[in-house]
Amino acid sequence: MSERDPAIARFAVLQAVRLSGALIALAGVLVSSGNVAWLKAVPPAAGFPLLLVGMVDFFFVPPLLARRWKSKD
């Protein structure tokens, strides 16, 4: 049997991190806009921190993971 390539799993993790960052940022925008009925219970002031966390998750975490996983070869 052949061994699984770790690059496939790492690629999937990177894409999942990017997707989660985009969804968190989108939630932050929706919360801060106050136009979504099912998010009315969340204070609009919570939207900006959600947006920042989502942007950090989208832009900065994948390169950090890739740098950590980079082979020494």
N, C-alpha and C positions, 0 to 999 in steps of 0.2 A: 504494500500500500504506500502511496505517496503521502508525504507530510503536507499539511496545509501551509500555505504561504502566509506569514504574519502580516505582509503588506496589505492583503485583502481586508483583514480585520481592522487594521489601523486606518485604512481609507474609510471604512464604514464608520468608525468612531469619529474621525474628523468631520465627516458629513453630518453625523448626528449632532455633534457639538455645534456646527454651523446652523443647522436647522433649528435647534433649540434656542440659539441666540437670536435668530430672526423672529421666532415666535414670541420670545420674551420681549423683544423690542416692539413688536407689533402690539402686544398686550399693553405695553407702556403707553404707546400712542393712543390706543383705544381708551384706556383709562383716563388719560389726561384730557382727551377731547370731551368726555362726558356725554357722548351721543349714543352710547350703546346701553340699551335698557337693562340688560342682565349684569352690567358692571356698575350700575348706579350706587351700589352699596360700598364700593371702593372709593376712598377719597381721591379727588383728582391730583392732589399733591403726591400721591404714591406713583403716579405715572412716570414722572421724570426719573426717579431712581430705577424703576423697571426698565426704562429706555436705556439708561446708562449701563446697567448690568447686561442687558441684551447685546448692546454694541460691543462691550468688552468681550463677552462670550463669543460673538461672531468674528471680531477682527483680531483679537490678541491670543485667545486660548489655542486655536489650531496651530499657529506657528510655534507656540511654546511646546505643544505636544510633538510636533514634527521634529523640532530641534532635539527634544529629549530622546526620541526614537531613532534619530539618525545613526546609521551604522558607522563604526569606526574605520571601516575599510576604505 
